[in-house]
Amino acid sequence: MYHARFNPGAVTDAPSASVPSARMVDLAGAGDADWLAAEWERLEAGGRWPTQTHAFATALDPLLVGQQRRLFCVLRDSAIAALLPLCREPGWRARWRMAGSCELFEPGDLLCEEADDAAALTLALRTLDRPLSLDRIPVESPLLAVLRAAMAGHGWLSIRPGTPCPMIRLDAGWRDPESRFNAGRRSDFRRAARRAAALGQVRYETLAPSLAEFDALFDEAVGVEARSWKREAGSAIAVDRLRETFFRRFFRAAAARGNFRLSFLRIDGEAVAMQLALIWSGRYWLFKIGHDDRFGKCSPGTLLMLHALRWAAEQGLQSFELLGETETWITRFWTQDHHACVRVRTYPCTVAGMVAFVSDGCVWAVQRLRSRKR
């Protein structure tokens, strides 16, 4: 868990009443946990992604067992003005990375109040003697300028295009989502709806469960996903105990705050498609989807998607964030709009940094040769 113990050895420059000070905090052990949580949650108001939240970071505990975790932060007047949670596996070649990025492959970013606060983080980042690997950082992130400053004269920095994050910008027109598609797609939707109706009574619901209701409904949703191709592929929540624990903790915390949303498509009362999502920062964030393959002929996932888009637009939300990757089913059927992301690598002037630089250089060279042969 992200428990902070602030100690003099963690300070990278002398604190001042008016000048922010950058610190690297060891997150192992207890101490100041309530204060850290309160400060983190205060900064979330200026965040862009739910992956930046304290609830997300603390829910990661089962996925990061055995890893070192550090919080790089900027303090101003005894308050946290910027923070960046990192982790790395044991071993001298292990790289620092955004906590949870490899386990869940979702975009992430630092949290800060102002651009100057992010810049102050440069001092702490210069203390890293190992490479830093960030796979999905939004192109407009203040973290990029911070890393450029941190590596100037201290090593090398690589910024390349990363996997974008798909999204749909919502407006009043999405209250009738079928109208946003061409005639062929509208015909497909109607056909799927008729097939569903032929199987029984169709009902859609988007729920904001209380804590007392949460576990039963979450288990029902996980069960729907487990009856799909995802179980055999190994990506279903039910087949990975650690991921199941993460999502249960994360969504339970969201339910306690009232921003967890669980959607079902039911046929004769049986859940045949589901969505696990958050309402956060005025947006609908879709984390997990699933449908029962026994009902595949009526495209239950598509029908539930239309319902969720309609519901989100009726709530006046700004966008429908699909998270994950820009997969073919998204770009072909739903949207080509996305948040551009970059992949960042740092290489400090250390043995570990040089080894990583040479290793990545070899990989890039092989990839370039292969692309030329195609």
C-alpha positions as CSV (number, residue, x, y, z in Angstrom):
1,M,0.0,0.0,0.0
2,Y,1.1,3.6,-0.6
3,H,2.1,4.5,2.9
4,A,4.6,7.4,3.1
5,R,7.3,7.8,5.7
6,F,8.9,11.2,5.2
7,N,12.4,11.3,6.5
8,P,15.4,13.6,6.0
9,G,17.2,11.0,3.8
10,A,14.5,11.3,1.2
11,V,14.9,15.0,0.6
12,T,16.7,15.9,-2.6
13,D,16.9,19.6,-1.9
14,A,16.3,21.8,1.1
15,P,12.7,22.7,1.8
16,S,11.6,26.3,1.9
17,A,8.4,28.0,2.9
18,S,8.0,29.4,-0.6
19,V,10.1,27.2,-2.9
20,P,8.8,23.7,-3.6
21,S,11.1,20.9,-2.6
22,A,11.3,17.6,-4.5
23,R,11.4,14.3,-2.5
24,M,11.6,10.6,-3.3
25,V,9.6,8.8,-0.7
26,D,10.0,5.1,0.2
27,L,6.5,3.7,0.2
28,A,7.3,0.6,2.3
29,G,6.1,0.7,5.8
30,A,3.5,2.8,7.6
31,G,3.4,6.4,8.6
32,D,1.4,9.5,7.4
33,A,-0.9,7.3,5.4
34,D,-4.1,9.3,6.1
35,W,-2.3,12.6,5.3
36,L,-0.9,11.1,2.0
37,A,-4.3,9.8,1.0
38,A,-6.0,13.2,1.7
39,E,-3.3,15.1,-0.2
40,W,-3.4,12.6,-3.2
41,E,-7.2,12.9,-3.4
42,R,-7.0,16.7,-3.3
43,L,-4.8,16.6,-6.3
44,E,-7.1,14.3,-8.2
45,A,-9.4,17.2,-9.0
46,G,-6.8,18.3,-11.6
47,G,-6.2,14.8,-12.9
48,R,-7.1,13.5,-16.3
49,W,-7.2,9.8,-15.8
50,P,-8.7,7.5,-13.2
51,T,-5.4,5.7,-13.2
52,Q,-3.9,8.7,-11.4
53,T,-6.1,8.3,-8.3
54,H,-5.1,7.1,-4.9
55,A,-7.8,4.4,-5.0
56,F,-6.3,3.0,-8.2
57,A,-2.7,3.1,-6.7
58,T,-3.7,1.3,-3.5
59,A,-5.8,-1.3,-5.3
60,L,-2.6,-2.3,-7.2
61,D,-1.1,-3.9,-4.0
62,P,-1.8,-7.6,-5.0
63,L,-0.4,-7.0,-8.5
64,L,2.9,-5.5,-7.3
65,V,3.9,-7.9,-4.5
66,G,7.7,-8.1,-4.3
67,Q,8.3,-4.9,-6.2
68,Q,9.9,-1.7,-5.0
69,R,7.5,1.3,-4.9
70,R,8.5,4.9,-4.8
71,L,6.5,8.1,-4.7
72,F,8.3,11.1,-6.3
73,C,6.6,14.2,-4.9
74,V,6.9,17.9,-4.7
75,L,6.2,19.6,-1.3
76,R,5.1,23.2,-0.9
77,D,4.1,24.6,2.4
78,S,3.8,21.1,3.9
79,A,1.4,20.1,1.1
80,I,2.0,17.8,-1.9
81,A,1.9,19.9,-5.1
82,A,2.9,17.1,-7.5
83,L,3.4,13.4,-7.3
84,L,4.4,10.5,-9.5
85,P,4.1,6.8,-8.3
86,L,6.8,4.4,-9.7
87,C,7.7,0.8,-9.2
88,R,10.2,-1.7,-10.4
89,E,10.9,-5.4,-10.1
90,P,14.0,-6.7,-8.2
91,G,17.2,-7.3,-10.2
92,W,19.9,-4.9,-11.4
93,R,18.5,-4.6,-14.9
94,A,14.9,-3.8,-13.8
95,R,13.6,-0.4,-14.9
96,W,11.4,2.0,-13.1
97,R,7.9,2.4,-14.5
98,M,4.5,3.8,-13.8
99,A,2.9,1.6,-11.1
100,G,0.5,-0.8,-12.7
101,S,1.4,0.0,-16.3
102,C,2.6,-3.4,-17.3
103,E,-0.1,-5.3,-15.3
104,L,-3.0,-3.4,-16.8
105,F,-1.5,-1.4,-19.7
106,E,-3.6,1.6,-19.2
107,P,-2.5,5.3,-19.7
108,G,-1.0,7.1,-16.7
109,D,0.4,10.5,-15.8
110,L,1.7,12.5,-12.9
111,L,-0.5,14.7,-10.8
112,C,0.3,18.3,-10.2
113,E,-1.3,21.6,-9.3
114,E,0.7,23.8,-11.6
115,A,3.3,23.4,-14.4
116,D,6.0,24.9,-12.0
117,D,5.2,22.1,-9.5
118,A,5.8,19.5,-12.1
119,A,9.1,21.1,-13.1
120,A,10.3,20.9,-9.5
121,L,10.0,17.2,-9.8
122,T,13.1,17.3,-12.1
123,L,15.3,17.3,-9.0
124,A,13.9,14.1,-7.6
125,L,14.0,12.3,-11.0
126,R,17.7,13.1,-11.4
127,T,18.4,10.8,-8.5
128,L,17.3,7.7,-10.5
129,D,20.3,5.6,-11.4
130,R,18.1,3.1,-13.4
131,P,16.3,3.6,-16.7
132,L,12.6,4.7,-16.6
133,S,10.1,3.1,-19.0
134,L,6.7,4.7,-19.5
135,D,4.6,3.0,-22.2
136,R,1.5,5.2,-22.4
137,I,1.8,8.8,-21.5
138,P,-0.6,11.4,-23.1
139,V,1.3,13.7,-25.5
140,E,0.2,16.8,-23.6
141,S,1.5,15.5,-20.3
142,P,3.7,18.0,-18.3
143,L,5.8,14.9,-17.4
144,L,7.5,15.1,-20.8
145,A,9.0,18.5,-20.1
146,V,10.1,17.4,-16.7
147,L,11.9,14.4,-18.1
148,R,13.6,16.5,-20.7
149,A,14.9,18.7,-18.0
150,A,15.9,15.8,-15.7
151,M,17.9,14.1,-18.4
152,A,19.7,17.2,-19.8
153,G,23.4,16.5,-19.1
154,H,22.5,13.4,-17.1
155,G,21.7,10.8,-19.8
156,W,19.5,10.2,-22.8
157,L,15.7,10.5,-23.5
158,S,13.6,8.7,-26.1
159,I,10.1,9.7,-26.9
160,R,8.3,7.7,-29.6
161,P,4.6,7.2,-30.6
162,G,2.7,5.0,-28.1
163,T,-0.5,3.1,-28.2
164,P,-3.4,5.6,-28.4
165,C,-6.4,5.5,-26.2
166,P,-9.8,5.3,-28.0
167,M,-12.7,7.6,-27.0
168,I,-16.0,9.0,-28.2
169,R,-16.9,12.6,-27.7
170,L,-20.4,12.9,-26.5
171,D,-23.1,15.4,-27.4
172,A,-26.9,15.5,-27.4
173,G,-26.9,13.5,-30.7
174,W,-25.7,10.5,-28.8
175,R,-29.0,10.2,-27.0
176,D,-30.0,8.5,-30.1
177,P,-26.8,6.5,-30.8
178,E,-28.2,4.5,-33.7
179,S,-28.6,7.7,-35.7
180,R,-24.8,8.3,-35.6
181,F,-24.2,5.3,-37.9
182,N,-24.8,4.5,-41.5
183,A,-27.8,2.6,-42.8
184,G,-26.0,-0.7,-42.9
185,R,-25.0,-0.5,-39.3
186,R,-28.5,0.6,-38.2
187,S,-29.9,-2.4,-40.0
188,D,-27.4,-4.6,-38.1
189,F,-28.6,-3.0,-34.8
190,R,-32.2,-3.7,-35.5
191,R,-31.5,-7.3,-36.5
192,A,-29.6,-7.9,-33.3
193,A,-32.4,-6.4,-31.3
194,R,-35.0,-8.6,-33.0
195,R,-32.9,-11.7,-32.3
196,A,-32.6,-10.7,-28.6
197,A,-36.3,-10.1,-28.3
198,A,-37.0,-13.5,-29.9
199,L,-35.0,-15.2,-27.0
200,G,-37.1,-13.5,-24.2
201,Q,-37.8,-10.3,-22.4
202,V,-34.9,-7.8,-23.0
203,R,-34.0,-5.4,-20.2
204,Y,-31.1,-2.9,-19.9
205,E,-29.9,-1.5,-16.7
206,T,-27.1,0.8,-15.5
207,L,-26.6,0.5,-11.7
208,A,-24.7,2.4,-9.0
209,P,-24.6,-0.3,-6.4
210,S,-24.2,0.4,-2.7
211,L,-21.4,-1.4,-0.8
212,A,-24.0,-3.9,0.5
213,E,-25.0,-4.7,-3.1
214,F,-21.6,-4.5,-4.7
215,D,-20.1,-8.0,-4.2
216,A,-23.1,-9.9,-5.6
217,L,-23.4,-7.7,-8.6
218,F,-19.7,-7.7,-9.3
219,D,-19.6,-11.5,-9.1
220,E,-22.5,-11.7,-11.5
221,A,-20.6,-9.5,-14.0
222,V,-17.4,-11.5,-13.7
223,G,-19.5,-14.7,-14.3
224,V,-20.8,-13.2,-17.6
225,E,-17.3,-12.4,-18.8
226,A,-16.2,-16.0,-17.8
227,R,-18.7,-17.4,-20.2
228,S,-17.0,-15.8,-23.2
229,W,-13.9,-16.4,-25.3
230,K,-11.9,-14.4,-22.7
231,R,-11.8,-17.4,-20.4
232,E,-9.9,-19.6,-22.9
233,A,-7.7,-16.6,-23.9
234,G,-6.8,-16.1,-20.3
235,S,-8.0,-12.4,-20.2
236,A,-11.1,-12.9,-18.1
237,I,-11.1,-11.6,-14.6
238,A,-12.2,-14.9,-13.2
239,V,-9.1,-16.8,-14.4
240,D,-6.6,-14.4,-12.7
241,R,-7.0,-14.2,-8.9
242,L,-4.7,-11.2,-8.5
243,R,-6.4,-9.1,-11.2
244,E,-9.8,-10.1,-9.8
245,T,-8.6,-8.8,-6.4
246,F,-7.4,-5.6,-8.0
247,F,-10.7,-4.9,-9.8
248,R,-12.8,-5.8,-6.8
249,R,-10.8,-3.4,-4.5
250,F,-10.8,-0.6,-7.1
251,F,-14.5,-0.8,-8.0
252,R,-15.5,-1.3,-4.4
253,A,-13.7,2.0,-3.5
254,A,-15.5,3.6,-6.4
255,A,-18.8,2.2,-5.2
256,A,-18.2,3.7,-1.8
257,R,-17.8,7.1,-3.5
258,G,-20.8,6.6,-5.7
259,N,-19.0,6.7,-9.0
260,F,-19.0,3.0,-10.0
261,R,-21.4,2.0,-12.7
262,L,-22.3,-1.5,-13.7
263,S,-24.4,-2.1,-16.8
264,F,-26.2,-5.3,-17.8
265,L,-28.2,-6.6,-20.7
266,R,-30.7,-9.2,-19.4
267,I,-32.8,-11.6,-21.3
268,D,-35.6,-13.1,-19.2
269,G,-33.7,-11.9,-16.1
270,E,-30.4,-13.6,-17.0
271,A,-27.4,-11.3,-17.5
272,V,-25.9,-11.9,-21.0
273,A,-23.7,-8.8,-21.3
274,M,-22.0,-6.5,-18.9
275,Q,-19.9,-3.4,-18.5
276,L,-17.7,-2.3,-15.6
277,A,-17.2,1.5,-15.6
278,L,-16.5,4.6,-13.6
279,I,-18.0,8.1,-13.8
280,W,-15.0,10.3,-13.2
281,S,-14.2,13.9,-14.1
282,G,-17.4,14.2,-16.1
283,R,-16.6,11.2,-18.3
284,Y,-17.7,7.5,-18.7
285,W,-14.6,5.3,-18.3
286,L,-15.1,1.8,-19.6
287,F,-12.8,-0.7,-17.9
288,K,-14.2,-4.2,-18.7
289,I,-16.8,-5.6,-21.0
290,G,-18.0,-9.1,-21.5
291,H,-20.9,-11.2,-22.9
292,D,-22.1,-14.7,-22.7
293,D,-21.1,-16.6,-25.9
294,R,-24.3,-18.6,-25.8
295,F,-26.2,-15.5,-26.9
296,G,-23.6,-14.4,-29.5
297,K,-26.1,-14.4,-32.4
298,C,-27.9,-11.4,-31.0
299,S,-24.7,-9.4,-30.5
300,P,-25.4,-8.6,-26.8
301,G,-22.2,-6.6,-26.3
302,T,-23.1,-4.3,-29.2
303,L,-26.7,-3.8,-27.9
304,L,-25.3,-3.0,-24.4
305,M,-22.8,-0.6,-25.9
306,L,-25.6,1.4,-27.6
307,H,-27.5,1.5,-24.3
308,A,-24.4,2.7,-22.4
309,L,-23.7,5.4,-25.0
310,R,-27.3,6.6,-24.8
311,W,-27.2,6.6,-21.0
312,A,-23.9,8.5,-20.8
313,A,-25.2,11.1,-23.2
314,E,-28.4,11.5,-21.2
315,Q,-26.3,12.2,-18.1
316,G,-24.6,15.0,-19.9
317,L,-21.1,13.4,-19.8
318,Q,-18.3,14.8,-21.9
319,S,-17.0,11.6,-23.4
320,F,-17.1,7.8,-23.5
321,E,-13.6,6.6,-22.7
322,L,-13.0,3.1,-24.0
323,L,-9.5,2.8,-22.4
324,G,-7.6,-0.3,-23.5
325,E,-6.1,-0.2,-27.0
326,T,-7.4,0.9,-30.4
327,E,-8.5,-2.5,-31.5
328,T,-10.1,-3.3,-34.8
329,W,-13.6,-3.8,-33.3
330,I,-13.4,-0.2,-31.9
331,T,-11.9,1.6,-34.9
332,R,-14.1,-0.2,-37.4
333,F,-17.4,-0.1,-35.6
334,W,-17.4,2.7,-33.0
335,T,-14.8,5.4,-33.2
336,Q,-11.5,6.4,-34.7
337,D,-11.1,9.3,-32.3
338,H,-8.5,8.8,-29.6
339,H,-6.1,10.4,-27.1
340,A,-2.6,10.3,-28.6
341,C,0.0,8.8,-26.3
342,V,3.8,8.4,-26.4
343,R,6.3,5.8,-25.2
344,V,9.1,7.2,-23.1
345,R,12.4,5.7,-22.2
346,T,15.2,7.4,-20.1
347,Y,18.8,6.2,-20.0
348,P,20.9,7.7,-17.1
349,C,24.7,7.8,-17.3
350,T,25.0,4.6,-15.3
351,V,25.9,1.0,-16.0
352,A,22.2,0.1,-15.9
353,G,21.4,3.0,-18.2
354,M,24.0,2.0,-20.7
355,V,22.9,-1.6,-20.7
356,A,19.3,-0.6,-21.3
357,F,20.3,1.8,-24.1
358,V,22.3,-0.9,-26.0
359,S,19.5,-3.5,-25.5
360,D,16.8,-1.1,-26.8
361,G,19.0,0.0,-29.6
362,C,19.4,-3.6,-30.8
363,V,15.7,-4.2,-30.6
364,W,14.9,-1.1,-32.6
365,A,17.6,-2.0,-35.2
366,V,16.0,-5.5,-35.7
367,Q,12.5,-4.0,-36.0
368,R,13.7,-1.5,-38.6
369,L,15.4,-4.2,-40.7
370,R,12.2,-6.3,-40.6
371,S,10.1,-3.4,-41.7
372,R,12.3,-2.7,-44.7
373,K,12.0,-6.3,-45.8
374,R,8.2,-6.2,-45.9
